[in-house]
Amino acid sequence: MKKFAVVGNPIAHSLSPFIHEGFREQIQGEYYYDKILAPLDQFEATIQSFFAQGGCGLNVTLPFKEEAYRLCEHLTMGAKTAKAVNTLAMKEGKLWGHNSDGIGLVRDLTVNLGLMILSARILVLGAGGAVRGILGPLTVMAPKKIVICNRSFDKAEQLVKEFQVTEGIFQAAAVAELENLGEFDLIIHATSAELSGGELDLPASLVGSQTACYDLFYNQQETAFVSWARRSGAKAAEDGLGMLIEQAAESASFWHDCDISAKAVIDTANNERELFFAGK
């Protein structure tokens, strides 16, 4: 039986085993998917042990994505662009790294939510590792502008320098500039405020009647950003649960060399959210 798992610290909250169970009917052969808690200073030893015992693939979550990137012998283009890895596979004795986060986001935005990225003005709030993972796939969809706003302006500016392939698409902005930026077609939230319980002090002027808002974070209850977006009059406000499921489907496709549809699992998450978060 093939063995797969998600590794992180903490890991008890992970929905990944339940999500991957939902793909079972689309995958040939028996497999098992588990959770692994890796000590903060023993990530490399943990994954070496997993693969030495016959493991086939790992999902990598916080705080190990950058370390996973450094350990890989081969990287997909998505992983190279993101400089972070959330999917590991042992292929012909070599450790491969992939990043499915940005692909998962774009699929959720376009396929599941029906949003248009082509020629869109996009505001990204945050400049951490999660943002690095989504910028490449977003750029491929040819938006008109991507403005990156972060409390530390230097971090936003650094991302702009790294990803500015086509002149003028990317722009860095300070928090103090938000009130003067006007309305956006899409606002993506990726700051740590949600995790720390901090307040979201964002101007409603960012949101117009055709603005869609998307939170990379997710919870059983409505996130603070989604609540703000709805109060501000956004036409759509969604959290990142769909992205989580879509990136899992992309990981499974990478491991099993077949196309995996996330639709059935996303339908379950939308229709039975409480049971979904309970892993039932």
C-alpha positions as a printed Julia matrix, in Angstrom:
280×3 Matrix{Float64}:
   0.0    0.0     0.0
   1.36   3.42   -0.96
   1.92   5.81    1.94
   1.34   9.56    1.89
   1.1   12.15    4.66
   1.05  15.8     5.59
   3.9   17.05    7.78
   3.94  20.22    9.84
   4.03  21.73   13.32
   1.33  22.02   14.58
  -0.55  19.39   12.57
  -3.48  18.08   14.64
  -5.88  20.58   13.02
  -5.06  19.5     9.45
  -7.97  18.54    7.18
  -5.65  17.01    4.57
  -6.32  13.31    5.38
 -10.07  13.89    5.08
  -9.65  15.82    1.82
  -7.42  13.19    0.22
  -9.85  10.48    1.26
 -12.36  12.28   -0.95
 -10.14  11.67   -4.0
  -9.95   7.9    -3.47
 -12.43   6.93   -6.21
 -10.33   8.77   -8.81
  -7.05   7.02   -7.95
  -6.05   3.49   -8.9
  -4.48   1.32   -6.22
  -4.61   1.37   -2.44
  -3.01   4.16   -0.46
  -2.9    5.52    3.08
  -2.71   9.19    4.09
  -1.6   10.25    7.59
  -0.54  13.29    9.65
   3.05  13.66   10.89
   4.14  16.1    13.59
   7.75  17.1    12.91
   9.82  18.68   15.7
  10.83  22.18   14.64
  14.51  21.24   14.49
  14.05  17.78   12.93
  12.17  18.32    9.68
  14.9   16.83    7.49
  15.23  13.76    9.7
  11.45  13.34    9.73
  11.07  13.28    5.96
  14.16  11.1     5.51
  12.62   8.54    7.87
   9.28   8.69    6.05
  10.79   8.0     2.64
  13.25   5.41    4.01
  10.23   3.45    5.24
   8.7    3.38    1.78
   6.7    6.6     1.82
   5.75   7.95   -1.6
   4.71  11.56   -1.07
   4.32  14.31    1.49
   2.37  17.52    1.77
   4.34  20.16    3.67
   2.66  22.83    5.75
   3.82  25.52    8.17
   6.55  26.2     9.09
   8.56  23.94    6.79
   7.85  24.99    3.18
  11.08  26.97    2.73
  13.19  24.23    4.33
  11.56  21.65    2.06
  12.54  23.8    -0.92
  16.19  23.8     0.15
  16.27  20.01    0.59
  14.94  19.06   -2.85
  17.16  17.63   -5.58
  14.69  18.54   -8.33
  12.07  21.32   -8.44
   9.1   22.05  -10.68
   8.84  25.51  -12.21
   6.13  26.42   -9.7
   8.41  25.53   -6.79
  11.32  27.47   -8.29
   9.17  30.56   -8.69
   7.7   30.35   -5.19
  11.01  29.36   -3.55
   8.87  27.17   -1.32
   7.63  23.58   -1.54
   4.36  22.16   -0.24
   4.49  18.83   -2.11
   7.32  16.29   -1.95
   7.67  13.09   -3.96
  10.35  10.43   -4.17
  10.8    9.6    -7.87
  13.51   7.17   -8.97
  15.4    7.8    -5.75
  15.39  11.58   -6.13
  13.48  14.06   -3.96
  11.19  16.24   -6.07
   9.51  19.4    -4.87
   6.38  21.08   -6.2
   4.25  24.04   -5.09
   0.52  23.62   -5.64
  -0.69  26.63   -3.62
  -0.91  29.16   -6.45
  -2.46  26.64   -8.82
  -5.05  25.84   -6.16
  -5.89  29.52   -5.7
  -6.27  30.23   -9.42
  -8.48  27.17   -9.93
 -10.73  28.15   -7.04
 -11.01  31.73   -8.27
 -11.66  30.92  -11.91
 -13.25  27.45  -12.06
 -15.24  27.33   -8.83
 -16.06  31.0    -8.26
 -16.19  32.13  -11.89
 -13.97  35.17  -11.36
 -11.98  36.8   -14.16
  -8.28  37.46  -13.56
  -7.48  38.61  -17.11
  -7.02  42.41  -17.09
  -8.08  42.63  -13.43
  -6.71  45.11  -10.89
  -5.63  42.96   -7.93
  -4.66  44.04   -4.43
  -2.67  41.54   -2.37
  -2.54  42.24    1.37
   0.61  40.71    2.83
   4.08  39.81    1.58
   4.96  36.57    3.36
   5.57  33.04    2.11
   1.93  32.47    1.21
   2.03  35.45   -1.16
   5.25  34.26   -2.79
   3.48  30.99   -3.6
   0.56  32.61   -5.45
   2.16  35.43   -7.44
   3.54  33.27  -10.26
   0.24  31.54  -11.15
  -1.64  34.85  -10.82
   0.77  36.53  -13.24
   0.25  33.78  -15.82
  -3.44  34.76  -15.93
  -2.47  38.23  -17.28
  -3.96  40.68  -14.78
  -3.68  44.39  -15.51
  -2.09  45.26  -12.16
  -1.03  43.51   -8.94
  -0.5   45.86   -6.0
   1.26  44.3    -3.0
   0.63  46.08    0.3
   2.41  45.13    3.49
   3.1   46.73    6.87
   6.78  46.27    6.11
   7.01  48.14    2.81
  10.5   46.75    2.14
   9.12  43.19    1.94
   6.45  44.26   -0.55
   9.05  46.09   -2.62
  11.34  43.05   -2.63
   8.56  40.83   -4.0
   7.85  43.38   -6.73
  11.51  43.33   -7.77
  11.54  39.52   -7.9
   8.33  39.07   -9.88
   8.37  42.14  -12.16
   8.79  40.25  -15.43
   6.44  42.46  -17.44
   7.11  46.12  -16.72
   4.37  47.86  -14.8
   2.24  44.9   -13.67
   3.51  44.91  -10.08
   3.45  47.79   -7.62
   4.38  47.98   -3.93
   2.23  50.06   -1.61
   2.49  51.14    2.02
  -0.46  50.69    4.37
  -0.85  54.48    4.54
  -1.5   54.53    0.77
  -4.52  52.2     0.86
  -7.08  55.0     1.09
  -5.79  56.51   -2.14
  -5.57  53.38   -4.29
  -9.19  53.32   -5.44
 -11.32  50.25   -6.14
  -9.98  46.83   -7.13
 -11.5   43.94   -9.06
 -10.01  41.41   -6.65
  -8.59  41.77   -3.13
  -6.62  38.85   -1.7
  -5.93  38.77    2.03
  -2.76  37.01    3.2
  -1.68  38.83    6.37
  -1.09  37.26    9.77
  -3.86  39.35   11.36
  -6.32  36.46   11.05
  -4.01  34.05   12.86
  -3.1   36.49   15.63
  -6.64  37.7    16.19
  -5.69  41.22   15.14
  -8.16  43.76   13.83
  -8.39  44.45   10.11
  -8.25  48.22    9.64
  -8.93  48.51    5.92
 -10.64  51.39    4.07
 -13.99  50.52    2.47
 -12.95  52.66   -0.53
 -11.0   49.64   -1.83
 -14.29  47.85   -2.52
 -16.68  48.65   -5.35
 -19.88  46.96   -6.47
 -17.89  44.58   -8.71
 -15.09  43.79   -6.24
 -14.46  40.19   -5.2
 -12.57  39.49   -1.96
 -10.68  36.3    -1.16
  -9.08  35.28    2.14
  -6.24  32.76    1.93
  -7.15  31.74    5.48
 -10.19  29.63    6.32
 -12.18  28.61    9.35
 -15.43  26.92   10.21
 -16.77  30.36   11.07
 -16.55  33.41    8.83
 -13.09  35.0     8.89
 -12.61  38.62    9.91
 -11.6   39.58    6.36
 -14.67  37.96    4.79
 -16.85  39.8     7.33
 -15.17  43.1     6.44
 -15.61  42.44    2.72
 -19.32  41.78    3.06
 -19.84  44.86    5.23
 -17.98  46.9     2.61
 -20.28  45.78   -0.2
 -18.14  43.26   -2.11
 -20.0   41.28   -4.78
 -18.3   38.1    -3.53
 -16.38  37.25   -0.36
 -14.85  33.8     0.1
 -12.31  32.16    2.36
  -9.47  29.85    1.32
 -11.12  26.47    1.88
 -11.59  25.97   -1.85
  -7.93  26.78   -2.43
  -6.95  24.22    0.22
  -8.93  21.51   -1.56
  -7.75  22.5    -5.04
  -4.08  22.52   -4.0
  -4.6   19.07   -2.48
  -6.02  17.84   -5.79
  -2.97  19.27   -7.6
  -0.67  17.47   -5.12
  -2.51  14.19   -5.69
  -2.21  14.68   -9.46
   1.54  15.2    -9.05
   1.9   11.97   -7.05
  -0.41   9.71   -9.03
   0.22  11.04  -12.57
  -3.48  11.54  -13.28
  -5.95  14.42  -13.29
  -7.8   14.75   -9.97
 -11.04  16.72   -9.75
 -11.72  18.62   -6.52
 -15.4   19.26   -7.29
 -16.98  16.54   -5.13
 -14.92  17.47   -2.07
 -15.62  21.19   -2.56
 -19.35  20.47   -2.86
 -19.2   18.57    0.44
 -17.32  21.44    2.1
 -19.86  23.99    0.88
 -22.99  21.98    1.68
 -21.93  20.41    4.98
 -19.31  22.79    6.35
 -19.66  21.82   10.01
 -19.28  18.11    9.26
 -16.42  18.84    6.87
 -14.42  20.63    9.56
 -15.14  17.74   11.9
 -13.57  15.4     9.34
 -16.79  13.49    8.73
